[in-house]
Amino acid sequence: LLERIMNDFLRRLGLEFPLIQAPMAGVSTPEMAAAVSNAGGLGSLGAGSVDAEGMQQMIAATRSKTDRAFNVNVFCHEPAIRDEAKEAAWIKRLRPEFARFNVPPPAKLAEPYPSFLTDDAKLAVLVAERPAVVSFHFGLPSSEQIAALRSAGIVLLATATNLAEAKLIADAGIDAIVAQGYEAGGHRGVFDPAGPDERLGTLALTRLLVKKMDLPVIAAGGIMDGAGIAAALMLGAAAAQLGTAFIACSESSADAGYRSTLFSSAAENTVMTSVISGRPARCLVNEFTRLGAEIDRREVPAYPIAYSVGKALNVAAKATDEFGFGAQWAGQGAPLARALPAAELVATLRREMHEALARRLDG
Ligand SMILES: Cc1cc2nc3c(=O)[nH]c(=O)nc-3n(C[C@H](O)[C@H](O)[C@H](O)COP(=O)(O)O)c2cc1C
């Protein structure tokens, strides 16, 4: 059975079965990525929100635990355009929330991390370290950056949420497309967050890209178990990328509040919100997303500038044991999350996938 589902893409990466653990900035860890790769999937590092040095440390920590391929993810958003009046109005808007926790809001907003598009140091680290895979979210790097990574022998992946983005990805010479459906947890990979959004679901998007594009497609969004991975394969995907399924792993850096919300009935309600970071992201419904529901998206400063005040508000709230202002990203499959060590979760997913495929192919 395994032979029948193996494809060139999986072989090229040395994977034993078609699973990618999603890069999750602030949640996934080198320990998680190494455990997933050692168990036969592809582990990923969420390096979008750390600087070049932080990324290098993550790569070294992963290499100390595995010899296998892993993925390093970076953010390719258009660099934020500053708007002082909007930022000041935003600070004012959130002042009452900070007041609840007896903390003043930050006087000015900062850009917590630059885009990979302008980060030469990060490119230099990737070219020198040569991880097997690098993936891009929120857009594409420049053709020079792509050429440098390709000539270092790195396999490149990029997220698409629609056919137009997938075509740009193919034209740029990327090796495979991550088809991120609207169900997905975390930030939506849309290239232009101000543009129209068709909100395609994982099933429709995966099938569209499989039929219309010549590149391998990796399905992402709402996939929580082996039956979901099998379903992605049935659609013609080369692999499935799972994020929410890994949030509660022992190796995750999700805090106690995030984990307990994930395992409460609150996990049945997720919402797409731009209020936390300035870009749309699917989050467990919490205090912050409820506030966001009352706010016009156009009031929120650009990503990731808004994130700096969002993170400050979360720190102030957490100091009083209020966890409801965290970036508690999760996909629509959240109620199916399992708290397991990553290696055990991967072994379970693998077994479930085989069972599901056997039922369909041989049953
Ligand atoms: C907590 C969390 C953080 C995420 N961070 C990133 C990230 O840093 N880079 C990225 O490309 N995708 C990120 N994503 C999106 C995933 O790559 C993927 O599209 C998504 O997890 C798939 O949907 P699922 O969560 O329903 O499995 C994140 C998702 C979650 C849940």
The ligand as a MOL file (V3000), in Angstrom:
LIG
                    3D

  0  0  0     0  0            999 V3000
M  V30 BEGIN CTAB
M  V30 COUNTS 31 33 0 0 0
M  V30 BEGIN ATOM
M  V30 1 C -0.5850 27.8700 15.6200 0
M  V30 2 C -0.3650 28.0030 14.1530 0
M  V30 3 C 0.7020 28.7570 13.6870 0
M  V30 4 C 0.9640 28.8300 12.3160 0
M  V30 5 N 2.0690 29.5070 11.8900 0
M  V30 6 C 2.4340 29.4140 10.5830 0
M  V30 7 C 3.7050 29.8810 10.1580 0
M  V30 8 O 4.5030 30.3950 10.9380 0
M  V30 9 N 4.0220 29.7530 8.8390 0
M  V30 10 C 3.1660 29.1450 7.9350 0
M  V30 11 O 3.5140 29.0300 6.7640 0
M  V30 12 N 1.9670 28.6940 8.3210 0
M  V30 13 C 1.5920 28.8040 9.6180 0
M  V30 14 N 0.3830 28.2760 10.0170 0
M  V30 15 C -0.5360 27.7090 8.9990 0
M  V30 16 C -0.1440 26.2880 8.6390 0
M  V30 17 O 0.9640 26.3010 7.7630 0
M  V30 18 C -1.2740 25.5130 7.9210 0
M  V30 19 O -1.7110 26.2180 6.8030 0
M  V30 20 C -2.4530 25.2290 8.8230 0
M  V30 21 O -2.0390 24.8660 10.1140 0
M  V30 22 C -3.2940 24.1120 8.2330 0
M  V30 23 O -4.5350 24.0470 8.8670 0
M  V30 24 P -4.8120 23.2160 10.2280 0
M  V30 25 O -4.2940 24.0920 11.3140 0
M  V30 26 O -6.2940 23.1150 10.2380 0
M  V30 27 O -4.0700 21.9370 10.1290 0
M  V30 28 C 0.0970 28.1930 11.3850 0
M  V30 29 C -0.9820 27.4520 11.8740 0
M  V30 30 C -1.2180 27.3320 13.2300 0
M  V30 31 C -2.3800 26.5070 13.7030 0
M  V30 END ATOM
M  V30 BEGIN BOND
M  V30 1 1 1 2
M  V30 2 1 2 3
M  V30 3 2 2 30
M  V30 4 2 3 4
M  V30 5 1 4 5
M  V30 6 1 4 28
M  V30 7 2 5 6
M  V30 8 1 6 7
M  V30 9 1 6 13
M  V30 10 2 7 8
M  V30 11 1 7 9
M  V30 12 1 9 10
M  V30 13 2 10 11
M  V30 14 1 10 12
M  V30 15 2 12 13
M  V30 16 1 13 14
M  V30 17 1 14 15
M  V30 18 1 14 28
M  V30 19 1 15 16
M  V30 20 1 16 17
M  V30 21 1 16 18
M  V30 22 1 18 19
M  V30 23 1 18 20
M  V30 24 1 20 21
M  V30 25 1 20 22
M  V30 26 1 22 23
M  V30 27 1 23 24
M  V30 28 2 24 25
M  V30 29 1 24 26
M  V30 30 1 24 27
M  V30 31 2 28 29
M  V30 32 1 29 30
M  V30 33 1 30 31
M  V30 END BOND
M  V30 END CTAB
M  END
